[in-house]
Amino acid sequence: MNVLYFLVPLALLLAAAGVWAFIWSVRNGQFEDVETPAMRLLFDDESTSDDSNVS
């Protein structure tokens, strides 16, 4: 039972840290464009001169 005095505040602290991290990421624009990175995977990169020397 004594362990609950440690675990409940720890859980509340971790939950508050998660909420703070989510709010921080929304304010800094981390969720502005969620579709473009997925579309970038579909397109080929243009090859450079360094790529042609690989055998």
Steps between C-alpha positions, in 0.01 A plus 500: 500500500790734569620462143186680380623817670791486256333364187195730483702826502746345257217408262353849528840653431550283191151583374566873548830467313319329210234771483771769512696329219186477285412867553860601428507301174168647381617856574829444317331371184590133518154403372469768230554272200448131562445391138811626318755275679293195403483617137877558490554125540320435172726717285850402390788725590706635216825307478822688559841437349608323821226237455624397155843397631361235735544149367 
